[in-house]
Amino acid sequence: MSKSIVFSAKNAVVRKELNTILSGINIELAQGELVALVGSAGSGKTTLGQLVSGDIDAYDGDIYVRPSLKRTFVSQQDNFFSMTGMSLTYYGQRYEYSEEIEEIPIVGKWIDKILANTEGRKNKERVFEEMNINPLLERNLMQLSNGERKRTQIALALLEDNDMYVFDQPFLGLDTATREILRKALKTLKRNDKTVFLICGAKEVPDFSDRVVLLDKGGIKGTMKTEDYIESIKPKEEEIPSFDDIDLPLPIDRPEYEFIVKMNDVHVTMQGETLLSGINWEVRDHERWLLAGHNGSGKSTLLSLITADNPQAYTNDLTLFDRKRGSGESIWDIKKKIGFVSPELHLYFLKQTKLSSSSNTVVSDMPCLDVIVSGFNDEIGFTSSITNWQENISMKWLKELHLDYLKDKNFTEISQGEQRMVLLVRSLIKNPPLLILDEPCQGIDYEQSQRFIRLLDAICTKINSTLIYVSHSPDEIPSCITHRIELENGTVKSKGRI
């Protein structure tokens, strides 16, 4: 006996302002199904998910929703700070001591407040166990790592006990163990006859999905059996371009250093909790390090010391670019030597009021070219006047990555994957002595990630860059990596040359 249809769209069209995002959408979802949605960056996946969840309406077409259907959309980015009434004034704020941080709630008490007088209370014990939330309950919300926040965000959604869940890239930023926790949670939803519409990367499609829907340029390209789709995406080496002959638009003259980073017995605590303990680490010029560790192991805190976002750098024996921290250099003296990308920086960019360089007035958005040019002077949320030289260098980068069509598009109007690619270009634009790439391929599709990794290999080979690279996915790690350090519970588990 076939299961009942809970949602369907026939010839649906979705428009945002004057732009058609989706057209000719025909799809049905049945009770108890888990359907995976895949597609390239900018294909409209998030928009289709929002249509299915009811967060947006169709401009045209026929939409059916089963009466009394309870459904929810779980976005890529959590909104924890807005939910608590706090404002994140800059992306390094989580490492500061202030009265505002004291007001950020403890995870357990915050969740209890959300669950007050709701049906979710009866599922709390089961969901907490399922998503491994119990170890986080006494933590300050701001202290959670990206992976821990994602786990908490998903747990909150599961506590709502809806009939349908639309997940937008829930695997992003999760380590191997947490990915398995999420897979088990998805299996439980399916077993409990819940409908799941899962937006994910090609490699993240669960093998227990009922089918895979392929989206391309705002339209459904087709539907495949899960086993056929998984077989079809096995990488074909010849399809990824080589950058061996790339003409890098980068100046190659920059200072040489003995130590880019040197840490001696470094400790970091926050509100009585030890985040790092006894860290000894040296990064010499031209070395390329993989920084590994499970969610919450201390990777982001370690990076915050290097990027000058953590004030406890002053109380530790820390040398950056051959200069002991606290010897008179400013935060911006350090930042101008670093090209940086992280999920937190991405979120911060999305939240800021932008300033248009062309009109010098506050506007609601910022063109992608302005975002890239902001990397020359480490500006965030605005851009100084663009010089012809800066524009030429930026456009050459965009053309090398086949992204020149984004030049005049507003940053918040393009897809998450395209936004991440723009921020990657921003980090490379000034040819910094140190690149710190924290999950740089998060949110971009497989082809784009492999293209970027090859580009990064070419850059590191040609100009011998120094690199600190963070990723949980083995196939997103560039071959130029020379060293590896792994953290575990705030301490160094292992380190050395690969």
N, C-alpha and C positions, 0 to 999 in steps of 0.2 A: 504494500500500500504506500503510495507516494505521500510525502509530507506536505503540509499546507504551506502555501506561499504567504510570506509575511511582508514582503516588499517587492514591488516591480516598477520598472520605468519603461515606457514605450516612446521611442522617438523624442526623448527628453533633450532639451537645450538649456544650458546654463550660461548666463551672461553676467559679467561684472562690469558695471558702468557701460561702456560701448563695446567692450570686447567679448566675443564669444569664446568661452573656455571649453565647453563640452557641447557636442551636437550629435544627434542621431543615436542617443544612448538607449540601448535595449538590454535590460538585465532583470533577472528574477532571483530572489533569495528565499529559500525555504527554511522552515523551522528546523533547528538542529544542524544546519549546514555550516561548514567552515570553508569559505571561499577566499582564496588569495588573489589580490590585485597587484599586478606588477606593471612596470612601464618606465620609460626613460625620464630623466629630470625634465620637468616642464610639460609632461604629457597630460596633466590634470588629475592625477591620482587623489590628492588631498581634496580637491573640489568634488570629485565623485563620492568620496567618503562622506563629505559634509552633506551632499544631497541624500545619500542613503540614511544618514543619521537624523535628517530633518533640520540640521543647522542652517541650511540654505534652501531656498525654493527654486524650482525649475522656472525658467522664463517661458518655456513652451513644452508641450508633450503631456502624456498621461502618466500620473504617478498614483500608485496604489500602496496604501499602508494598512495593515491589518488593524482593525479597531482595538484601541487600548494597548497597542504595542508600546512597551517601554524600551527606549533605545538611547544610546549615549555614544558620543564621539570622544575618543581619547587621543589628544593631539600629540605631536612630536615634542612640543615644549610644554613643561608644566607651568602653572600659574600660581605656584605656592605663595610667592611674596605678595601678589595682589590679593590673594585669598585671606592673608593674615593682616592686610591693611598696611604692609610695609612697602617702602619703595627702595629698589636697588639703585643707589646713586652712582655706583661705578662697579665694574665687574670684579674688582679685587676686594670689595668690601667685606666678604665673608671672612677675611683674615685679620680684620681690624678689631680692636677693643673699643666699644662705644656704648653709650646708653641705649642706642637703637638696637644693637645686637642683643643686649640684655632682654629686650622686649620680644625678640623672636622666640616663638614657643617651642617647648619640648614636643617631640614628635607624638608621643603617646597621648599627652593632654590635648594637643591640637586635633588629633583624629577623634578623640572622645567628644570634643566640642562639636565637630562636624557631624558626628553620628547621633548627637542628642535628639531624642524623639523621632528617630528614623528606624526603618526596618533593618537597616544595615547592622545594627548592634548584634542581632542574633547570629550573624555570619562572621563576626569579628574573629573569634578564636580560630575557625577553620581557615579563613583567608590569611590571617597573620602567619599561621603555620605554613600554608601553601606558598606564600611569597617571601618567607623568611624575614618578616618584619620585626619580630620580637627583639632581635639584637639592636634595633634602631630606636626603640621606644623611649629611652632615656637620653637620646641625643638631641642637640639643638638643631632645628630644621636647616639653618644655614650651614651647619657643619657637614651635612651629608654630601657624599660625592655625587657625580652625575649619575652613575649607575644606581646608587642607593636611592636617589630622588626618583629615578625612573621606576624603580621597584615599588616605591611608596605610591607614586602616581597610579600605577596599574592596580595596586591593592585597593586604593580608594574607589576606583571604577568598579572593581569586582564586588565591593561592599554594597553597591547600589542595587545589586540583584536585578539587573535588567533582563529583558527578553532578547535584546540584540546589542552587540558590542561592535563598534567600528574602531579598530586600532590603526593609528597612523604611524608606521615605522617603530613599533615598540621594541625591536631588538637593538636599536641604535645605542651605542655606548655601553652595552652590557658585556661583562666578561663571560667566559665559557660556562661557568657554573650557573650564573644568573640566567643565561639564555636557556639552559635546560630547565630551570625553575619556571620560566615563562612558557616553554613548550608544554610542560605538564599542566600548567594552569589552563592553557588553550584546550588541551585534551579533556580536562574536567568540564569546561564549558560545553564542549561538544557532547560529552557523555550525559550532561544534564539537560540536553535538548535546547541549549541556547544557540542563537544564530550569531556567527562571527564573520565579519567582513574585515579581512586582514590586509592592510597595505604594507608591503614589505619589499625588500630587495630580492633579486633573483635567487641568490644563494640562501635566503632565509625562509623560503617556502616550505612549510612543514610537510613531511611525506604523508601525513594523515589528512591533508586538505581534500575536500571533495572535488574541487576543480580549481583551475587557475585562469583568471581573466586577464587578457593582455590589453593594455591601453596605449594608444599611440596618437599623439597630436590631437588630443581632445575627443577621440573616438575609440570605440572598442574594436580592436583589430581581430580578436578571436578568442576562443575558449579552448583550453586543452585539458586532457587528463593529467593529473598531477605527476604520475610516473613518466609520462611522455615529455612533460615540460622539464622536469629535473634532468632527464637525459639530454634534452636539446640544448641546455645552457652550459654544458661542459665546455670550458674555455677553448677557443681556437686561437692558437698563438699568432697565426698570420693575420688575424683581424685587428690586432692592436698595433698602431703605428710605432715605428722606431724614431727616436729623437737623436740618433747618433750624429746627424749632420745639422742639428739645430743651430741657428745663428742667435745666440743668446743676447738679448738686449740689456746687458748688464755691464757696468764698469767693473774691471777686474782688479783695480788698485784699491787695496784696503790694508789696514795695519795687520801685522803679524803678532800673535800672542803666544806665550808659553802655556798659560792656563786660561781657558775660557771660563771654567768653573773649578773651584777648589773648596771643598767642604771638609772641616775637621771637627768630628764629634758634635754634629749639629743636632739640636733638640728644638722641638716646637710643641707648645701646649696651648690650649684654648679652654678657658673656663674650667680648669682642673683636669681636662682630658689631654693625654699625651697623643699627639698626632704623628710626630717623628721622634726617633730616639737613636742617638749614637750613629748618625749618618757620616760616613767617610767616603768621599767620591771626588775624583779628579777627571775633568774633561779637558783634554789638550786640544790645541788648535788642529783642525782638519779631521778630528775623530767624529764618527757618526754613531751615536748611541741609541739603542732601543731601550726605552723605559717601560718595564713591564710590571704587572701586579694586578691582583684582583680589585674589584670595585671597593673603594674604601681603604686601600692599602697605604695611601699617603702620596700618590703620584701628583695630584693637583697641588697639594701643599708644598711638595718639594719644588715644583715648577714655580710656585708663587714667590719663593725665595730668590729665584734667578731672575724673574721678570720684574722685581722691585715692587711687587704688590703686597708683600708680607713684611710688616714692620719688625718682626722678630729676627730679620736678617741682621739688624744692628746689634743684637745681643748674642750673635753667634760668630764663630771663626769662619768667615765666608769671604772668598776672593772671587771677583768677577772681572774678566778681561785684564788680568794681572794687577788688579787694584783691590785692596782690602776694603770690604763694605764698611761704610761709615767714615771713610777718610776724606770726605769733602765732595764726592761726586753726587749729582742730583739724580732723582728718579729718571728724568728724561735723558740724562747722559747715558744711562744704562739702556733704556728702551730704544734709543736710536741705533743701538748696535744689534738689536734683536728683531727678527721677523717672526710673528706669532700668530697662531690660529688655534682656537679652542671652541668647544660648544658654548662655553660661557660668554666668550667674546662675541660669538654669533648672536646669542640672545640679547646681549647688551646693545649691539648695533640696532637690532629690531625695535628696541624700546625707546631709543633716544629721539628727541626732536632734532630734525635735520636742518642744516643751513645751506642754502643754494649758493654755490660759488659764482654762478652767472648773474644772479640778481641781488645777492647779498641780503636776502630776506628770509625769514623763517618760513618754511614750507612743510608740508606733511610728509615729504619723502626726499630721497637723495638719489640721483642718477648713479648707475653702476660705475660709470667712469669716475665720478667724484669719489665713490667709495674706494676705488683702487688707488687714485692719486693721494687720498688721505694717508696712505701708508708711507709716503715720502717723509712726512713730518709727524707720524704717529698720532694723527688727529682721529677722534672718534665722534661721530655725530655731526661733523661739519667739515668743510674743506676750504683752505685758503685759495686764493686765486691760482688757477691752473696755468703753468707756463707751457709754451709750445713743446719744449723738450720733454716735460712730464707727460703731456698728452701723447706724444709720439711713442715714447717708451711703453706707456700703458696700452696703446692700441696694438703695438707689436706683440705684446704678451697675449692680448685677447685673440689676435689672429692666429698665433701659434697654437692656441688651445681651441680654435674654432668657436670662439665665444664673442666675436666682434659684433654679432647681432644684438648683444646686450648693452652696448655702449650707452644708449640714451634711455634705456628702460629704467624705471624706478626700482630701487632695491627690494622694497617690500612687495612688489607686484610680480616678481619672478618666483620660480619654484625654490623650495628649500635646497635642493641639490645645486641649482644654479647660484644661489646665494653663497653656498659654501665654496664653490669654484671661484667666485669673485673675491672672497676673502683670502683664498689661497694665493691668487695673483697679488693681492694687496701685501701679503707677507713677503713675497719675493721681490717686490718692485724696487727696493733700495739696495739690493745685494748686501744684506747685513752679514756681519761676521758670524752670527749664530742664528740658525733657524730652529724654532721650537714649534713643532707641529703635533698638537694634542688631538688625536682622533681626526686627522684632516680629511679622511675619506668618508666620515660619517655623514649620511644623508645624500650621497651621490651614487649614481648607478654603477654597475660593474665596469662597463666600458670606460666611463669617465675616471673611475678610480685607477684602473690599469693604465690609462693614458697618463694620469698625473704621476703615478709611481715611476713610469718610464721617464717622464720629464724630470722628476726629481733625481733619478739615477744619472741622467745626462748632466744636470746642473752640478751635482756633487762630483762627478768625474771630471768635468771640464774646468771648474773653478775651485775644486777641492774644499767645498763648504764644510763647516762644522754644523752638526745636526743632532738634536734631541727629538726623538720620534716616539709617539705613544700610539699603540693600536692593540686591540684585542683579537684582530683577525689576521691569521698567518699569511693569507694571500694579499693583504694590504700592506705588507712590510717590504720596503724597497731593498734590492740586492746590495745597495751601497753601504748598508749598515756594517760597521766594523766591531762594535762593542755592545754589550748587553748588561743592564742592571735590573734586578727584580726586587721589588719591595714586598714585604709581608707584614701586615699589622704595624706599619710605621718603622720597620727596621729593614736593613739590607739583607735579603735572603741569599743573593748571589750577585756577582759582577765579574766582568772580565772581557777579554777579546773573544770574538767569535771566530 
